[in-house]
Amino acid sequence: MAANKTIKVTLVKSPIGAIPKQRATVEAMGLTKLHKTVELPDNEATRGMIFKVQHLVKVEEN
């Protein structure tokens, strides 16, 4: 993985019904509203966060 690669992550499902840890993960990723997209660095920490909330987000690799 290159240092300058990014991943686009979009919130597609509301975290209201999710467990609190998943809600905190979504918020830590910078996703505050539905259909908001953020670019995050492509690293192991980001991949782990995406894995934990994969049912709530859509991921696009650049």
One Martini backbone bead per residue (centre of mass of N, CA, C, O) as a GRO file, in nm:
protein
   62
    1MET     BB    1   0.095   0.038   0.024
    2ALA     BB    2   0.058   0.353  -0.026
    3ALA     BB    3   0.080   0.661   0.134
    4ASN     BB    4  -0.133   0.820  -0.085
    5LYS     BB    5  -0.366   0.645  -0.039
    6THR     BB    6  -0.724   0.621  -0.080
    7ILE     BB    7  -1.056   0.612   0.073
    8LYS     BB    8  -1.395   0.591   0.002
    9VAL     BB    9  -1.650   0.675   0.245
   10THR     BB   10  -1.998   0.577   0.281
   11LEU     BB   11  -2.298   0.648   0.432
   12VAL     BB   12  -2.594   0.416   0.401
   13LYS     BB   13  -2.652   0.358   0.713
   14SER     BB   14  -2.790   0.383   1.006
   15PRO     BB   15  -2.651   0.387   1.349
   16ILE     BB   16  -2.887   0.375   1.557
   17GLY     BB   17  -2.910   0.041   1.584
   18ALA     BB   18  -2.638   0.024   1.675
   19ILE     BB   19  -2.381  -0.026   1.847
   20PRO     BB   20  -2.187   0.192   2.021
   21LYS     BB   21  -1.913   0.114   1.891
   22GLN     BB   22  -2.010   0.164   1.597
   23ARG     BB   23  -2.089   0.458   1.629
   24ALA     BB   24  -1.802   0.553   1.708
   25THR     BB   25  -1.664   0.466   1.446
   26VAL     BB   26  -1.824   0.642   1.251
   27GLU     BB   27  -1.745   0.911   1.387
   28ALA     BB   28  -1.429   0.873   1.363
   29MET     BB   29  -1.451   0.881   1.039
   30GLY     BB   30  -1.659   1.141   0.980
   31LEU     BB   31  -1.957   1.026   0.997
   32THR     BB   32  -2.273   1.212   1.034
   33LYS     BB   33  -2.425   1.151   0.760
   34LEU     BB   34  -2.603   1.057   0.521
   35HIS     BB   35  -2.410   1.032   0.228
   36LYS     BB   36  -2.139   1.074   0.341
   37THR     BB   37  -1.807   1.159   0.225
   38VAL     BB   38  -1.480   1.018   0.284
   39GLU     BB   39  -1.127   1.053   0.302
   40LEU     BB   40  -0.903   0.786   0.363
   41PRO     BB   41  -0.649   0.621   0.458
   42ASP     BB   42  -0.466   0.337   0.335
   43ASN     BB   43  -0.489   0.138   0.617
   44GLU     BB   44  -0.520  -0.076   0.878
   45ALA     BB   45  -0.705   0.099   1.056
   46THR     BB   46  -0.919   0.161   0.843
   47ARG     BB   47  -0.987  -0.130   0.767
   48GLY     BB   48  -1.089  -0.209   1.051
   49MET     BB   49  -1.322  -0.006   1.065
   50ILE     BB   50  -1.471  -0.107   0.815
   51PHE     BB   51  -1.517  -0.399   0.909
   52LYS     BB   52  -1.704  -0.322   1.161
   53VAL     BB   53  -1.902  -0.130   0.939
   54GLN     BB   54  -1.985  -0.272   0.656
   55HIS     BB   55  -2.313  -0.245   0.684
   56LEU     BB   56  -2.295   0.099   0.668
   57VAL     BB   57  -2.093   0.098   0.420
   58LYS     BB   58  -1.919   0.241   0.138
   59VAL     BB   59  -1.651   0.137  -0.085
   60GLU     BB   60  -1.383   0.326  -0.251
   61GLU     BB   61  -1.120   0.276  -0.460
   62ASN     BB   62  -0.832   0.458  -0.601
   0.00000   0.00000   0.00000
